[in-house]
Amino acid sequence: MKKSLNFLFILIIFPFILFSQDIELNLFASGFTNPVSIKHAEDERLFVVERDGIIKIVNPEGSTNTTPFINISSRVLSGGERGLLGLAFHPQYISNGFFFVNYINSNGDTVVSRFITNPPNSNVADDTTEEVLMTISQPYSNHNGGDLAFGNDGYLYIGLGDGGNGGDPGDRSQDLTTLLGKMLRINVNNSQGGNNYAIPNDNPYPNAENPNALPEIWASGLRNPWRFSFDRDTYDLWIADVGQGQIEEINMNPINQAGINYGWRCYEGNQVYDTSGDCPDDTNDLTFPVSQYTHTTSGNFKCSITGGYRYRGTAQPALLGLYFFADYCSDEIGILENTGGAWNMTFTEQYNGNGWTAFGEDVQGEIYIAGIDSGDIYKIVDANLSVDENSFFDVQIFPNPATNQFTIEITNSLLTIETINIYNLQGKLVKSISDNKSSSVKISTIDMSRGFYLTELISETGSKRTHKLILN
């Protein structure tokens, strides 16, 4: 389904939201109710999870299917930190149609289930195929975690908070006999011990030192790992753990390192919080964050980190390797960059009214972000691809909208166009013309789909100008 002309007109007038000199946000889709997760199924669609229990499909050009992918709202207790919270597609989804969800049921407990889409390329899943893998009792209404993701090892990882209230009153995160406050790792391709899953052989527990530890546990000492992700290049696990009163933290788990203890409630970030419980005698037994920030960092009040992704796409080389995250209260997007082995953190400007709750990665590795308050989804783009209406050379593009052909003409006779790059709405380069050395160029669009494009013009002096283009 194509976007309406009215929506295209909105994009033309207000195409980008400027944050800094490094990144911008491109409005990609809107109209969602409490979006909390964005995932892909190894194709060009994006699947947006709404907290109330609905998953919707967003097509490559940004339109949203009228019929939901699945609606399990009747099974979901939603509100606050409760609801349908996580989604993960099986690594062989294109052949088996298996996908997994994490939600809070009517009793207030966490449920991890499998559903089936048949055929897998269908836009509608079968809500009668639910198979419950685990149900985990939640003592309070908050700190449910809820994210799901498959690692490159083929196992399903599940993030669970400490059970809620404040300060982990049950000291659950350090207790290996409960799943709360942990990162879990299970094999969904087999069954074992009466469960609809099995325990990977290289999970760290139980062993002689921890015979009572639950075998599903992969890592411990987490407060509320609301969102986590895998680096698609290194396969490392990145966990953003929501802090208690002062510190928000970002943890990195090398994929081959099991049994890590991230320290909560003994430590909040790298600062002592409460060592009255079951804390290790030696801090060398703990792993502290690769980076953290306080609620007053950069002057804007912060309160809750939303984890994102390291950029591993190809369309925006300047973003390569950057880890993106956000804060729910300040509406800032944070960036971690590794320089000389150290992680340096910066924040964008605020964009109030969104309430950032989720990042997503499409099949090409491009990154998106969703606001639970605005209901909008934006694509993160390199600011160098932005549209600068204050040109430093005068250009005309006509006709625009175009059909089969359009002309680019520089009206300044002292300059010529050397390179023309045309990008689609997702930032992918779809056409490039080099060594042109002309002030007027005719470009055929017969091989291009209808839609919205950005045309980047580079003069022989290196000056750049980007214009919007619509193809009918």
C-alpha positions in Angstrom: 0.0 0.0 0.0 1.5 3.4 -1.0 1.5 6.4 1.2 -1.1 8.9 0.3 -0.2 12.1 -1.5 -1.1 14.0 1.7 1.4 12.1 3.7 4.0 12.5 1.1 3.3 16.2 1.2 3.9 16.2 5.0 7.3 14.4 4.4 8.3 17.0 1.8 7.5 20.0 4.1 8.9 18.4 7.3 11.2 15.5 6.2 13.7 15.5 9.0 14.0 16.3 12.7 17.5 17.8 13.3 19.3 16.6 16.4 23.0 17.4 15.9 25.7 17.7 13.3 26.1 13.9 13.4 22.7 12.3 13.1 19.1 13.2 12.1 15.8 11.5 12.5 13.7 10.7 9.4 10.0 10.1 10.2 9.3 6.6 8.8 5.9 5.6 10.1 3.4 6.9 12.6 0.0 6.2 14.2 1.1 3.4 16.7 -0.3 3.0 20.1 2.4 2.5 22.8 5.1 0.9 20.5 7.7 -0.9 22.6 9.7 -3.1 20.2 10.7 -3.2 16.5 12.0 -6.4 14.8 12.5 -7.8 11.4 12.1 -11.4 10.1 15.0 -11.5 7.6 13.0 -9.6 5.0 12.2 -5.9 4.3 9.2 -5.7 6.6 9.4 -4.2 10.1 7.3 -5.7 12.9 6.2 -3.1 15.5 5.0 -4.4 18.9 2.3 -2.4 20.7 2.2 -2.8 24.4 -1.5 -3.7 24.5 -0.9 -7.0 22.7 -0.8 -6.2 19.0 2.0 -6.6 16.4 1.7 -4.6 13.2 3.7 -4.8 10.0 5.4 -1.8 8.4 6.2 -2.1 4.7 9.5 -0.9 3.2 8.1 2.4 2.1 6.7 3.1 5.6 3.0 2.1 5.2 1.4 0.1 7.9 -0.8 -2.9 7.1 -4.4 -2.4 8.2 -4.7 -6.0 9.5 -2.4 -6.7 12.5 0.2 -9.5 12.2 -1.2 -10.8 15.4 -3.5 -9.6 18.2 -3.3 -11.3 21.6 -4.6 -8.4 23.6 -7.1 -10.6 25.4 -4.2 -12.5 27.0 -2.2 -9.5 27.9 -2.2 -7.3 31.1 -1.1 -3.9 29.8 -0.2 -0.6 31.4 2.9 0.9 32.9 5.7 -1.6 32.5 3.4 -4.4 31.8 2.1 -5.6 28.4 3.3 -7.3 25.3 7.0 -6.5 25.7 9.2 -8.6 23.4 9.4 -10.3 20.0 12.0 -12.5 18.3 11.9 -14.4 15.1 13.5 -17.9 14.9 16.7 -17.9 12.8 14.9 -20.3 10.4 11.7 -18.3 10.4 11.5 -18.2 6.6 11.1 -22.0 6.6 9.4 -22.8 9.9 7.4 -19.7 10.7 8.3 -19.7 14.4 8.3 -16.5 16.4 8.5 -15.9 20.1 6.8 -13.3 22.3 7.2 -12.1 25.9 4.1 -10.7 27.7 2.5 -10.2 31.1 -0.6 -12.3 31.5 -3.8 -11.6 33.5 -2.1 -12.8 36.7 0.7 -10.3 36.3 3.3 -12.9 35.5 5.8 -13.2 32.6 5.0 -15.6 29.8 7.3 -16.6 27.0 5.5 -18.3 24.1 6.0 -19.5 20.6 3.5 -18.9 17.8 3.6 -20.1 14.1 3.0 -18.2 10.9 1.8 -20.4 8.1 3.0 -19.8 5.5 6.0 -17.9 6.9 5.7 -15.1 4.4 2.1 -14.4 5.4 1.3 -11.0 6.8 -1.0 -12.6 9.4 0.0 -15.2 12.1 -2.2 -17.8 13.7 -3.0 -16.8 17.2 -4.3 -20.3 18.0 -0.8 -21.8 17.8 0.5 -20.6 21.1 2.9 -22.9 22.9 4.0 -21.6 26.3 7.7 -22.1 27.0 7.8 -20.6 30.5 5.7 -18.7 33.0 7.6 -16.7 35.6 6.0 -15.3 38.7 6.4 -11.5 39.1 6.2 -10.2 42.7 5.5 -6.6 41.6 4.2 -4.8 38.6 7.5 -3.2 37.5 10.9 -4.3 36.3 9.7 -7.0 34.0 12.4 -6.7 31.4 10.7 -8.4 28.5 13.1 -8.3 25.5 13.9 -11.3 23.4 16.6 -12.0 20.8 18.4 -14.9 19.2 22.2 -14.9 19.3 24.3 -16.1 16.4 24.6 -19.4 18.4 20.9 -20.0 17.6 19.8 -19.8 21.2 17.0 -17.6 22.5 18.1 -14.9 25.1 15.5 -13.5 27.5 16.0 -10.4 29.6 14.2 -10.4 33.0 14.2 -7.6 35.6 14.6 -8.1 39.4 10.9 -8.4 40.1 10.2 -4.8 40.9 9.5 -2.4 43.7 12.7 -0.4 44.4 16.1 -1.4 45.5 15.5 -5.1 44.8 14.1 -5.8 48.3 14.2 -9.6 47.7 17.9 -9.5 46.7 16.8 -11.5 43.6 19.4 -10.3 41.1 22.2 -12.0 43.1 20.1 -15.1 43.8 20.9 -17.8 41.3 17.8 -19.9 42.4 15.5 -17.4 40.8 15.3 -16.3 37.2 14.6 -12.7 38.1 17.3 -10.1 37.5 19.0 -12.4 34.9 19.7 -12.9 31.3 18.4 -16.3 30.3 19.6 -18.5 27.4 17.6 -21.5 26.1 17.5 -23.9 23.2 14.0 -23.7 21.6 14.8 -26.4 19.0 14.6 -29.2 21.6 12.7 -30.2 24.7 14.1 -31.4 28.0 12.9 -32.2 31.5 9.2 -31.7 30.7 9.8 -28.2 29.3 9.2 -27.0 25.8 12.9 -26.0 25.5 16.3 -27.4 26.4 19.3 -26.1 28.2 22.4 -25.4 26.0 25.3 -27.6 27.1 27.6 -24.6 27.6 25.3 -22.6 29.9 27.2 -21.8 33.1 24.9 -23.4 35.7 24.6 -25.7 37.5 28.1 -26.8 38.4 29.9 -28.0 41.4 30.2 -24.5 42.8 26.5 -23.6 42.2 24.5 -26.9 42.3 21.3 -25.1 43.1 21.6 -22.4 40.4 18.9 -22.5 37.7 20.4 -23.8 34.4 18.5 -21.3 32.2 20.7 -18.4 33.6 23.3 -17.0 31.3 24.2 -13.8 33.3 23.1 -12.3 36.6 23.1 -9.0 38.6 20.7 -7.1 36.4 18.1 -4.6 37.6 15.9 -4.1 34.5 17.4 -5.0 31.2 14.6 -3.3 29.3 16.3 -3.6 25.8 19.3 -5.5 24.6 20.8 -6.4 21.2 23.5 -8.4 19.5 26.2 -6.8 17.4 25.7 -8.5 14.0 29.4 -8.3 13.3 31.1 -9.3 16.5 28.0 -11.2 18.0 28.6 -9.5 21.4 25.5 -8.9 23.5 24.8 -5.3 24.5 22.5 -4.8 27.5 21.2 -1.5 28.7 20.2 -1.8 32.3 17.8 0.7 33.8 19.2 2.3 37.0 17.7 2.9 40.4 18.2 6.4 41.5 21.3 7.9 39.9 23.1 5.7 37.3 22.0 4.2 33.9 24.4 1.6 32.6 25.4 -0.1 29.4 26.9 -3.6 29.6 28.6 -5.7 27.0 28.7 -9.4 27.2 31.2 -11.1 24.8 29.2 -13.9 23.3 31.6 -16.6 24.5 31.7 -15.4 28.1 29.1 -17.1 30.4 28.2 -16.5 34.0 28.9 -12.8 34.2 27.6 -10.9 37.3 26.8 -7.3 36.5 26.6 -6.4 40.2 23.0 -5.2 41.0 21.9 -4.6 43.8 25.4 -4.5 45.3 26.4 -1.9 42.8 24.4 0.6 40.7 26.8 1.1 37.7 30.2 1.2 39.3 29.1 2.7 42.5 28.2 0.9 45.7 24.4 0.7 46.3 23.6 -2.0 48.9 26.2 -4.6 50.0 24.1 -6.0 52.8 22.9 -9.0 50.9 24.6 -11.8 48.9 27.4 -9.8 47.3 30.7 -11.2 46.1 33.7 -10.7 48.5 35.9 -9.7 45.6 34.8 -7.0 43.1 36.9 -8.9 40.5 34.0 -11.3 40.4 31.8 -8.5 39.1 31.7 -6.9 35.6 31.1 -3.2 35.6 29.5 -1.3 32.7 31.5 -0.3 29.6 29.8 3.0 30.0 27.3 4.8 32.2 25.6 8.1 32.8 23.9 9.8 35.8 20.5 11.4 35.8 22.1 14.8 35.6 24.6 14.1 32.9 24.6 16.9 30.2 22.2 19.0 32.3 18.9 17.4 31.2 17.1 15.2 33.7 17.4 11.6 32.8 15.7 8.5 34.4 15.6 5.4 32.3 17.9 4.0 29.5 16.5 2.4 26.4 19.1 0.1 24.8 19.7 0.1 21.1 22.1 -1.3 18.5 25.6 -0.8 17.1 25.2 0.4 13.5 26.4 -2.3 11.1 24.6 -1.2 7.9 26.4 -0.2 4.7 24.4 2.8 3.5 25.9 5.2 6.1 29.6 4.5 6.6 30.1 7.5 9.0 27.9 5.7 11.6 29.7 2.3 11.4 30.3 0.8 14.8 28.5 3.5 16.8 26.2 2.2 19.6 22.9 4.1 19.8 20.8 4.3 22.9 18.3 6.8 24.4 16.8 8.1 27.7 13.1 7.9 28.2 12.8 11.1 30.4 15.2 13.4 28.6 14.1 12.4 25.1 17.8 12.4 24.1 19.6 9.9 21.9 23.0 8.8 23.1 25.9 7.6 21.1 28.8 5.5 22.2 31.9 5.6 20.0 35.0 3.5 20.6 38.1 5.6 20.2 41.5 4.1 21.0 39.9 1.3 23.0 37.8 3.7 25.1 34.1 4.3 24.8 33.2 7.9 24.6 29.6 9.0 25.2 27.7 11.9 23.7 24.1 13.0 23.6 21.9 14.6 20.9 19.6 17.5 21.5 16.3 16.8 23.2 13.2 16.0 21.2 10.3 16.3 23.7 7.1 14.4 23.4 8.4 11.0 22.2 9.4 9.0 25.2 11.9 6.7 23.5 11.1 3.1 24.4 12.6 1.0 21.6 15.2 0.7 18.8 14.9 -1.6 15.8 17.3 -2.8 13.2 16.1 -3.7 9.7 17.5 -6.5 7.5 20.1 -4.2 6.0 21.3 -3.1 9.4 19.7 0.4 9.4 18.5 1.6 12.8 15.1 2.9 13.8 13.7 4.3 17.1 10.1 4.4 18.5 8.4 6.8 20.9 5.7 5.4 23.1 4.2 8.8 23.7 4.2 10.1 20.1 3.5 6.7 18.5 6.1 7.6 15.8 8.9 5.6 14.3 12.0 7.4 13.0 15.0 6.2 11.0 18.4 7.3 12.3 20.4 8.8 9.4 23.7 10.4 8.9 23.3 14.2 8.8 25.4 14.4 5.7 22.5 12.8 3.8 20.1 15.5 5.2 18.2 17.9 3.1 19.8 21.4 3.2 17.4 23.9 1.7 20.0 26.7 2.0 21.9 25.8 -1.1 25.4 26.9 -1.9 24.7 26.4 -5.6 21.3 26.9 -7.3 19.6 23.8 -8.7 16.4 23.1 -10.5 14.8 19.6 -10.7 11.9 19.3 -13.1 9.4 17.9 -13.5 8.9 17.0 -9.8 6.9 14.8 -9.3 8.4 13.0 -12.3 7.2 9.9 -14.2 9.8 8.4 -16.6 12.5 11.0 -16.6 13.6 14.2 -14.9 16.2 16.9 -15.4 18.7 18.4 -13.0 20.0 21.8 -14.0 22.5 24.1 -12.2 21.7 27.7 -12.9 25.1 28.9 -11.8 27.2 28.7 -14.9 30.5 28.6 -12.9 29.7 25.1 -11.5 29.0 21.7 -13.1 27.5 18.5 -11.6 30.1 15.8 -11.2 28.2 13.1 -9.3 24.5 12.4 -8.7 23.5 9.9 -6.1 19.8 8.9 -5.6 18.8 7.4 -2.2 15.4 5.8 -1.4 13.5 6.6 1.8 15.5 3.9 3.7 18.8 5.6 2.8 19.9 3.0 0.3 21.7 4.1 -2.8 19.6 3.1 -5.8 21.3 5.1 -8.6 24.6 6.9 -9.1 26.0 8.8 -12.1 29.6 9.9 -12.0 32.1 11.8 -14.2 29.2 13.8 -15.6 31.0 17.3 -15.9 27.7 19.0 -17.0 25.4 21.7 -15.7 22.3 19.9 -17.0 21.5 16.2 -16.8 18.5 14.1 -17.9 18.0 11.0 -15.8 15.7 8.1 -16.7 13.6 6.7 -13.9 12.0 3.8 -15.8 13.9 1.3 -13.6 12.9 3.0 -10.3 9.7 2.3 -8.3 7.2 5.0 -7.4 7.9 6.8 -4.2 10.0 9.4 -2.4 13.7 9.8 -3.0 16.6 12.1 -2.0 18.9 13.2 -4.8 22.4 14.2 -3.7 24.3 16.5 -6.1 28.1 16.9 -5.9 29.8 19.6 -7.9 33.4 19.4 -9.2 34.5 21.5 -6.3 33.0 19.1 -3.8 30.0 21.2 -2.9 26.9 19.1 -2.0 23.2 19.7 -2.3 20.3 17.3 -1.6 16.9 17.7 -3.1 13.7 15.8 -2.7 12.2 13.9 -5.6 8.8 12.2 -6.1 8.2 9.5 -8.7 4.6 8.9 -9.8 
